[in-house]
Amino acid sequence: MSARDPEDELEAFLDLEADATCPYCGEPAEVDLDPSGGTVQVYVEDCAVCCRPWQVRVWFGPDGRAQVSLDAMP
């Protein structure tokens, strides 16, 4: 019987992807999440369909669930 790594067990509860919608073209988008980046993250990512930049905001709750919003760049 092998020992389990506590980090592997914790990672099983963390959201690693989120579904969202591009604020420009309205196409569905899948955003890859990196919980190691902190509980609150803000960064820029381009839409895979229309190539316009989003401001991505990610909040990880205590349960590991993520809330994600995509906003048009000013």
Protein Blocks (a to p, Z undefined) as FASTA:
>chain_A
ZZddfklmmmmmpcfbdcdddfklopacdddddfknojbdcdddddfklopacddddddd
fkopacddddddZZ
